[in-house]
Structure formats: structure tokens, C-alpha cells
Amino acid sequence: MGITATASDKSLITAKIDQITKLDEKYLHSVLPAPKSVKIELSPRCNFRCLAGDTLVDTIYGRIPIKELSERFETVPVYTYRDGRVFIADAINIRKYGEGEKLVRVLFDDGSHIDCTPDHRFLQFKSLGAVAGTEEWPTAAEDLQSGSRVRAYRENTVGNGYTVICWGREFRRHRSRLVMDYLLGRRLTSAEQVHHNDHDIGNDHPDNLEYMASAREHTLRHPEIAARMRSDNPVRGMTPEWRRKINAALKGKKRTVEQRLRYRDSKLGAKNPNFIDGRDAGRSRIQEINHRVVSVTPLAERADTYCLDVPETGWFFANKVLVKNCGFCALRTRQNQPKEDMDLAFFKRITREMREAGVEEIGCFYLGESFMNPDLLIDAIRYLKRELAFPYVFLTSNASLATPDSVESCMEAGLDSLKWSVNAADHDQFTDVMGVKTKLMDNAMRNIRQAFHIREEGNYKTGLYASSIQYDESQKERMEEILKKVIPYVDQHYWLPLYSMGSLATQREKELGYRPTAGNQGRLDALREPLPCWSAFSEGHVTARGDLSACCFDADDRWSMGSLYENSFMEAWNCDKFVKLREAHLRKDVAGTVCEDCVAYS
């Protein structure tokens, strides 16, 4: 938030926050002076690190290295899993998440492997027997043991040449039909068919597949089959009544060995490509599908890491092995994801413009985690304080990567305020909400304590604060124990409501039982009316790609008011698009604007 208190006047911190959210008369206009405060996203990355760049991802177009996906696609359909079913869904935010990361190699018993960060999760699988059923749970790579089994799918080629995707004993479906399910947006019926245009039934690329409404329509695309069936069809003379009687007689009955052999020797059985040597080759034995872990070995060389997000499920397949998304983060919902950290020269140019226009406060964060690039963060703070003499420079972090060295360097550079986001009551909730290994929570608690001692021993003037989101009515009580470990090491703690995050997190929030409040209305104890929303009036927000946004939670890049690469800061701040949006807010009627989807107005 735009705050101007330091450790010496810490009692005023919440009052300063409230000054930003309670709009002053000078900001109740569509065309505005420079905002008092601007948040700038130095790094669009979060501390959810994933897979090596050469990891093969199972997509609708085949298996493609994830690094190549990040370079070619904004969105790509990938294989995913939910409720015992393998299907295809859209993946977004395909991008580099980490640079020079420590990796481990998870080697499987089929000779394949996946290189990933130690905290990347797989779906571990444990068989408890046919009677007891099964158990499965997400497990970090570094916690997998030799002999551990992780869930994967199998590709079977049936007797007629089609590729079948198999998941345990419960799921079996032609790959071509899975692809067509995705293309149609619904599951094919048993009567509907899929035609391969090049007549290669192993080529299930979507461009090669064509929908057929019936088997008859499909047969017409294969004249050789149609001709053969007309001239040599063993059931050609079978009447509908005859068919009904046979089906009724056989329903629910399992064929004996003798019956199977008679069928094999019959004219009809001889024509069936799935029936070979008295056995049904198309119904091969399907075992529980899993890979056994041979070893998990640290790699000597560091590498960049990549990931993607499947909002529909949170899982995707890498080389047929089921792996987890990075975690619950607003960054993951961005359809137009920045690929790189902000350029320092660009940062210097726009902040100089802001200072000359009258901006007083700069926050070196927005949606990303700035400590992902501590060198850039420190250089930015030093420039703001020493070169531009900004009165106030502030920062918010989840603390997991705020190492003592980085924190002290920020304090030495002149950082005025450092706020910790503490939003989980315990390790279980941390894993549920953040989607990463619980040790990051331990890291965060340790870094919070150490930051306090660094400030006291170095006599730095940086204010230390903490905020927590109240997910539900019981969250304050759940947070009591963890806050006992935080509050002694900060100057002040305050509560925030669960905001809508630009409306795109609402489905996840509903799944977790959360009830987000309307828009960004400030602190929980000082909520404002949803309209006009202060986010569009009194504080600027700049993404790593250089766009000025009208929303403090612009998770999907819909609120862009213009590029600061193409416009000056004040030109974008008062552009026609921004002016019209503010006019709608002042009328308290945002229908037809990007803000109408916010839960505040639904």
C-alpha cells in the first residue's frame, strides 16, 4: 500500500494505509493528477519452480519440450487427469519460472526420467489390495524413495492399430476420441466416430481428425471397407428382430472357452482383427498404471526451470507421468504472461517520469515475488532512494526467499517499509493454499525473525509489518498460533479481506469455501464502498511487461491502460480508456466495463 510511516512512527501504519483507500476529493475525477503511490512489478515470477526445459509435456500435438512450448504457445491443450479420467484441457502461463535452479533427477524403472526442482510434486500411488482399494497423495520429488510408485498413464496399441490411453483398470479410451472430445467440447457418444484423413490411424494430430456422426457416415469415407461389407458380410441378412433376440440372449453372459474358439473359427471371427489366436487382442490385460521410482539424484549442474498451469485440474502429464501445477497464485491465471523480469533501464526511465510528475511512493512489487531477482530489487531500491530521492519506497513479500543477505542489502539501499504476507495458519493450510512444499513456510518464519534482528543490530530505519487475509470467519482463530511467532518481529500486523483477484480466482475460492469481498476495499477493519474503487484512482500499477493497469489484482491483463514503452506515464494514466473507466466508477455503474465481472458487482 502507499504508506509513509517508518519504524519511528509505526503506530500510524494502518492510518496511512487507510489514506490510500479513502479517496481524497482531488482523486474523485476522471482526469487526475499523478497518483501518490505506484506499484511496479520487477519480477513476474513466483517461488513455485518446476521442470527442466527439456521435459516432454503430453500435448494434443504430441510430446513437446516445455521450453519449446513456452516459446511457441500462449495456450496449449495438454493431457490432464481428474476423478479417474484422463482428458485434454487448456494449459496457460507456459513460461520460465526460475533461473539457475538446483535440480534432482527422478529415474523410473522404464528408463525414463524427469529433471525438476526438489519441491516439485508427483502423485504418489500406493496399492492396498483389491479389497482395501488404493491411496494416492502429492509428494515432493525429494521425498520420493526407491520403489515409490507415481501415477502415469499407459499407451496401448490394440489389434486394429488404434492407440488407446489407459489409466489403471478403470479408464480406457482411444486417443483419437480424447482429442475429438476436446475439439467438440463434449464427450463423444458411442455412435459417433472419428475419421483419420490420411488413413493413418496412428496419427491423432487434431488437423488429421474429422468428426463423423455415425458409423455409416464413417464407412462411406472408406470405400474399400464398404465394398467388402456389401460383398462378404456374414450378417448381411440379419433382421432387426434377429439382432434383438441375439443381444437379449447374450446380455450379461460371459463366453466360454468353447464359444470363443467357435467364434475364432467362424467367418465373422476370422474377419475380426482384434481376435487373434483365440484371444481378444483389443482387450489386453490392463494393470495398475504407475511408474516405480528407481532413484532421486541431485544434479551437479543448475538449469532454468519452466512450468505451466491447467486451471481446470491443477495437474498435467510430463512424459506420461502426472505432475502438479506450481501452486495457487494470481500469476498463474494470467493469459498474457510476461516472459522476463523488468529491464532496469526501462525501470529507471519510467520512475524518473513518475518522480517528475509528482509520485511520492514506489512499491517494488505488484503480482510477482520481487526476491526472485534480489539483484534487480536491490539496484531498483538504491536508484529510487539515492538517485531520485523518493520519500518512500516499500515492498511486500511472502518471505520464503527473503534471505538475510538480500534483506540487509535492501535495508542498506534505503528501503522504508517491508511487509510480510502471512496467509496460512499451519503447514497443511500452507500446502493447500500455496501448493508447494511446507518447508517454504519454515523458511518464511525464519526469514521474518532474522529480518527483525538485522534491522535492530544494523540500526536501519526500515519499518517491518505483516498482513494476513481472512479467508473465512474462523481464520483469525486458526491464525492465532502462527501470529504469535510473527507479531513479536514486526512493528504492526493487520487483516485484509479476501479480494476477488480480478474475478478470476473466484472458482478456486468457491472450491475452498471462501467468500471474497467486493473489489479491493482496503483493510478488513476499514472497508470502503466498492464504487468508486480506489485502485483505479489513487494508486498506479505497472506490470513487468511495462503495461499500466487499472486494477491492483489484474491477474489476466484485462485492465491494461496502455504500454509505458509506447506512452509516458502521465499519458497512460489519463488516456481515454482510463478516463472512461473512471467515469463509470464515479457513476457507480460499471456495466459494460472490465470491472463488471468483479464479484463486487455480480
NORVENMO-V675115 format. One record per helix or strand. SS is the DSSP state (@ for helix, = for strand). FROM is the first residue (numbers start at 0). LEN is the number of residues. Records with the same first field share a line. If there is no record, write none. Layout:
SS=FROM-LEN  FROM-LEN
This chain:
@=6-15  24-3  65-7  128-4  140-3  174-10  205-3  214-6  222-9  239-11  256-9  266-4  280-3  329-4  343-14  369-18  403-10  426-8  438-20  474-4  479-5  486-3  500-3  505-6  523-3  533-3  568-5  575-12  593-4
==36-4  50-2  55-4  61-4  75-7  84-17  103-5  112-4  120-7  133-7  148-4  153-4  162-5  170-4  192-4  208-4  274-2  278-2  289-9  302-7  314-4  320-4  360-3  391-6  416-5  462-8  491-6  522-1  538-4  546-3  559-4
